[in-house]
């Protein structure tokens, strides 16, 4: 698993109370496996109750710190930007992001109004286009987003928060998270909206602390920067950072002392109870529970023919997926029917990829669906038929979406690079697999898939994932019988439980 901490450059303010600013940034970045390099641009006199004063670091000193960071440290993997106190410092940093740091992932938290009081700042609005063009994730709270976009509440009511997010995307931001935790005690939930060109969704959690804990915005943005540095996809970083802040709000590090308590910092979030509910347009929100599979499905080959199904069953494999992508195959129904018959003869579990109507008609054990298939599938029909449902996921965000459907198992992938299909996502690696498997332990069975071979199987099994799927490891080997026996010896075979 990864041990080296990637470097995250932080441009922000020192909070003398320690609850927000660079202190919160450093703690949050370290909690997510990265290393923070602080560029102090101002110091503030703060407590949990108020902001008493702020004083800028000179532009010359800030420029000196930046030059040292860029020349003396190894590669910078991500940048977090908080309060920018004056125009000169802002220009110095934007120029660096446009030149020496061009292409580095940037999380920009546009601090206009701290929850604890008004702070001085550079004019972000007049520089908004420059800022957004270098920003990977832009994280305004709702009042800040409205001010920067020049919207009023009537415009918001008419067009909605998603359209507000798209305003910033159209100006150049790759991803936008509009934080909804500043809407007052009358609102029961904290709804954060994520918008990009390819994906829009809302993250919902119960509102736990009025206007939020001190430093929540700093913790969110710096956690995002660390996760981007660790090569998380923006949507995966978003749900994990949201969970991290929620955990910190529920369990602060210090008593409130009559004000808002500082957000707690508790390491990588490893309990599902802190993760948000996901609302994505066009994706099913919930489903009644499907019958669960055994926790250990054992070796789980994915094959494309009846012949391979029969061969592997005869070798002792007890969980198989039949994946025939040609929907126009005139013998498709017969192939599925024959494969189901063989699986029942051998008392094995056969999942059919995609073709759920034919799987139902043939009486298969289960079906396997990808994220796009789930958008149009008749989940209630599948559930009522008694079939199990397996779902494919590619990261934490899709894992949460899949989990909300109460499936029979969740496939976690792709773990390593794979040539079996073109993948839009990056390989997850064993570190992320271990985290996801731990989150789902005793909740739903898990299956690792994608690029898994005999030489990396031990690393996969060390994550305690329930089962291992493979596509080419057997079918493209020179000696399938010998290789299958090696796989069966290393993987728990799932026993006779059906």
N, C-alpha and C positions, 0 to 999 in steps of 0.2 A: 504493500500500500504506500501511497505517497507520503514522504516524510519532510521534504523540503518545502519551506513556506515561501510562496510567491510574494513579491513586494508590491505594496499598495501605497501610492503617494497620497497624502492627505493635505489639502489646503483648507484650513479652518481656524477657528478661534479657540483660545484656552478659556475654559469656564472655571473660575476660581472655586466654585462649589463642587466640581468634579462630576456633575451629573450629566452634562451635555458637552458639546464641542469635541475637542480633540481627545479628551479623556474617554468619553463614550465611544469615539471612533476607534481608538487603539484597542480597547477592551473587546469591542464587537468584531473587529478584524481578526484579532488573535483567537477569539472563540471559533472562528470559521476557518482556521488553519492557514492564515496569511500573516504577513508582517507589515506593520504600519510604519511609514516614514513621514513624520509630521512636519509640515511647513506652516509655522505659526504666522498668521497674518494679522492677528489682533489678540489682545488680552482683555477679558471682561471681568468685572466685579459682580458676581452673581451668588444667589442663594437659591433655595427651593421656592422662595416667595417672590423674588424680584430680580431685575437687572438694574444694578446701581450705577454702572458706568462701563465704558468701553474705550480702549485706547489702541490705535493702530500701530503695528510694527512698520517701520519705515520701508518704503518700496525698495530701497537699496538693499536692506537686510533681507527682505523677502526674496529678492532676485538672487542674492548670494546663496541663500539656502537652496533655492531651486537649482542653481548651477552646480552646487556640490552634489546634490541628489542625482542629477543627470550624468555627472561625470565620474563620480566615485563609486556608485552602487551598481550592482548588476541590473539586468533588464527589469524595467518597471512593467508589471503585468496589468495594473489597473490604477485608476485615479478616483478619489472621492473629493468632491468640492462642496464645502459648506458656505458659511458666511464669507462674502467678499466685501471688505470694509471700505474700499475706495476705488476710484476709476483707474488709477495708475497701476495698482496691484492687479486688478482685474485684467487690464490690457496685457501686462507682463505674462500672466498665466495663460490667457487665451492664445497669445502668440506662441507660447511653448506647446500648447495642445495642438496648434495648427502646423507646427514645424517639427521640433525634436521629439514630441510625444504623439505625432500623427499616427493614427491607427490603434493607439492604446485604448482599452475599454474605459469609459468615463461614466461615473455616476454623479450627477449634479443635483444637489439639494438646494433649490433657490430660496435661501432664507430671506424673507421679507419681514415677517412678523413672528418672533418667537412666542410660544405660548405664554411665557412669563412676562412679556412686555416688548415694546417697540425697540428695535436695534437699528443703529445706523448701518448703511450699506451702500455699495456702489449701485449705479443705475443699471440694473439688470435688464429692464424693459427695452431700453434703447440698444442694448447689445444682444437681444434675445436670438436673433438669427445666427450670429456668430456662435453663441453658446450652444444652441440646439444642433448645429452642424457638426460639432465635435463630441456630442453626448450620446452615450449608449443607452442609459436609462435616466430620464428626467423625473424628479420626484417632488413636485410641489404638493402642498396640501391644497384643499379646495379653495380657501380664500386667496392663496398665492396664485393659483392657476387662473382664477377669475381676474385678478388684478393684472397679471402679465398678459392675458389674452384680451383685456379690455372689455370683458363681458360683465353684464349686470345679472341680478338674480332672475329677472324676467327672461333674459336670453337663455340662461341656464335651464329654466323651467320649460322653455319652448324646445330647445335642442337636446338637452340632456348631457350628462357627464361624459359619455362615450364620445360625443361629438366635440366636446371641449378637449378631450385627449387627442382627438384627430387633428385639432387645430395645431398642436405642437408637432405632431408627426409630419404634417404637411410643410411645416417650416424647417424640417430637417432632423428632428429627434428620431432615433431608431425605435425607442420604446419609451412609453410614458406610464408612470404610476401616479394617479391622483389620489392622495390620501384623504379619506373621509372621516377621520376621527375628531375633527374640530367642529362638529355640528351641534354640540350642546347635549345636555342630559335628556332632552325630550326624545332623542333618537336612540333606539335600543341596540343598534348594531353599528360596528365600524366597518364600512364598506369601502374598500380600495378598488379602484378601477385601473386595469392594465390595458393599454392600447398600443398596437404596432400595426404595420401595414398588413401583416398576415394573420394577426390574432388579437381578439378582444375578449376580455372576461372580467368578472367581478369576484373579489375575494371577500367573504363575509365572516365576521366573528362577533360574538356578543360584546357589547361595549361594557368595559369592566371598570373604568376609572374616570368617569366624567370626560374632561377634555384631554385625558391621557396622562401618562407619566412623564416626568421631566427627562428630556433627552431621547424620546422615542423616535423622532425624526432622524436624529444623528445615528442612532443604533440601526435603524432600517437602512439608510443609505450606505453606511459603512459596511454593514453585513452584505448588502448587494455587491459592493465593490470587491469585497473579499471573495465572494462566491463567483463573480465573473472572472476574477484572477485564477480561481480554481477550475475554470472552464465549464461552469454550469451554464446552461442555456438561460436567457433572461427570464423566461416564464418559470423555470425551476427555481432560480434565485429568488424570484418574487414571492413564491409561496413559502419558501424556507425562511426568508427574511421576515415575512409577516408573522410566521409562527414564532420566530425568535423574539420579536418585540412583544407579542402577546404573552408569551411565557414571562418575559421581564416585567410586564405590567402587573400580571397576577402575583408575581413573587419578586418584589423590589429588593434591592440590595440594602437599603437603609429605611428607617422609619420616615414618615412624611414630615415630621417636625412642623406641623401646621400648614405645610404647603403641599405641592404634588411630589410624591416620592420619586427618586431617580429610577429609571428603568433598570431592572436586574439584568445581569450578564451571566448566563448559565451554560455556556458552551453550545455545541451543535444540538439542535432540538431533536430529541429522540423519542418523543411521545406524540401519537396522533391527536391527542386531545387538544393540542395547541394549534393544529393546522386549520386553515380556513375552509369553509364550504365554497365550492367553485360553481359559478354560474357562467356558462358559455353559450351564446346564442346558437341554436341549431343542434346542440348536443343534449341528449337526455339527462335530466337532472337526477332522477332517482329511479330505482326499480325494486320490486319486492325481492327478497333474498332467493338466490338460486341454491340448489343443493351443493354443499361443499364437497370437494374432492378429498382424498386422504392427504395429510400433510406432506408425506413423502410419495411422490408419484414415480420416483426412481428415474432411470434413464428414459428420456422422452425424445425419440427420433421423429423428425418431420420428413415425410417421404411423399413422392408424387405418383406412385403406382400401386396397384393391387399386388403386384409381384413382390414389391418390397415389403408391403404389409405382411404378406404370408411368410416371407423369408425371415423377417425379424421376429414374428410371433413364434415361429418354429425354433428360433435361437434362444427364446426365453424372455424377450422383451415384453413388458406388460402394460406399457403406455405408449401409444403411437398417435401421431396426427397425420391424416391424409390431406395433402394440399395439392389439389388439381386446379390450376388457375384458369384453364380454358373452359369458360362457361358454355361454349358452343360444342363441346365434345359430345357427339351423339350417343356415346356409351357412358356418359357421366353418371346417370342414375344407376345404371347396372354396376359400375365400378364401386360406387359407394355402397350399394346393397351387398355386393360380394364381400367387400372389406368388413362391413358390419357383421356379416355372418361368420367370417373367420375370427373376428375379435371375440364374439360370443362363444365360439367353439373353444377358444383358448382361455376363456375367462379373463379377458384383457380389456383395457379401457381404450376405446378408439374415439378420437376427436376429429370432426370434419371441419376443415377450414372454409369459412365463408358460406357454403351452400346449406343454410340451415333448414330450408324447406325439404330438401332431399334427405338431410340427416334425420329430420323428424319422421319422414315417411319410412325410412329404413330402420328406425329404432336405434340410432347410434347412442353411444354413451354421452357424448357431448359435442359442442361446437366451439370453434375458436374464431374470434372476431377481432379485427384491428380497430383503431380509433375511428377511421372513416367509415368502416362497415357499421359501427355502432350508431352512427347518425341516422341510418335508414332502416336498420333491422327492427323487426317486430319482437322486441324483448319479451313482452308478455306472452306471446305465442310460444316462444322458446321455453320460457319458464313453465307454462302450463303443460307442455309436452313432457316435462320431467327431465329434459336434457340438462346436463351441466353446461356452464358458460365459462370459457376461458377468454381473457382479454389481453391484448398486447399493449405494452406501455413503453415509452422512451423517456424516462426521467420522472422527477417528482410530480410535476404538474399533471401529466397524463396518469400517473399512478393514483393521484387523488381523484381525478375524474372517473377512472375505472372503478375505484373502491366505492364511490357513491352509488354504483349500480349493483353492489352486493353480489359479485360474481363468484364462481366456484373456485377459480384460481386467478392469479395475476402473473403474467409473464413480464419480467424485468429485463430490458435490453436497450440496444444491443451492447453487450459488455465489451467486446473487442471488435476491431475492424472486420468486416465480412464482405465477401464477394457474391453472396447468394442473392442479394437484391440491392438496389440503390437506396441508401438510407438518407433521409433528410436531416437526421440528428447525428451528433457526434457519439463515438463510443463512450459508454458510461464508466468503464473501468471497475475494478473490484472494490475500490474505496466507496464509490457511490452505491454499488450493489449491496455492500455490507450494511450501509445506512438504511437503505430502503427495505432490505430483508428484516432488519431489526425493528423497523417501524411496523411492519406487517406481521411480525411473529405473534402467534396465537390469535390472529385476526382473520387471515385468509391464507391458504396455501400459496407458495411462490415458486416460480420457475425462472431460472436464468437462461437467456438465449442470446446468441449472436457471437460468432467467431470463436466459440469454445472448442478447444482441441485437447488432446491428451496431455500436451506439454504445459497447458495453463489450467487444467482441471483442478489441481490441488488448490490453487489460489481461489478459484470459484467456490469450491466446497468449504474452504475456510471461512467464508462469509456466513455460513449456516443457512444459505438459501435452501428451500425445500427440495427442489429438483433441478435437473439440468437437461435442457433441450439442445439438439444439434441437427443441422441440416445436411452438411456435407461430410462430417467426420467419419461416417460409416460408408455412405453410398458412393463416395469417391475414393475409397481406400483400395489398395491392391489386394487385400485379404479381408473382406468384410466379416467372415466368420471369426477370425482371430481378433480383429479389432473390436467387434461387438462384445466378445467375451471379456476383453480388457476393460471396456467401458462398464459392463455389468458388474465386474469385480470391484470397480472403484465407486460406482454409484449404488446407493441403496435401491433395490429393485422394486420397491413399492409393495411387496408382499402379495397376498391373495385378496386383500380388501378391495371390493369394487363398490 
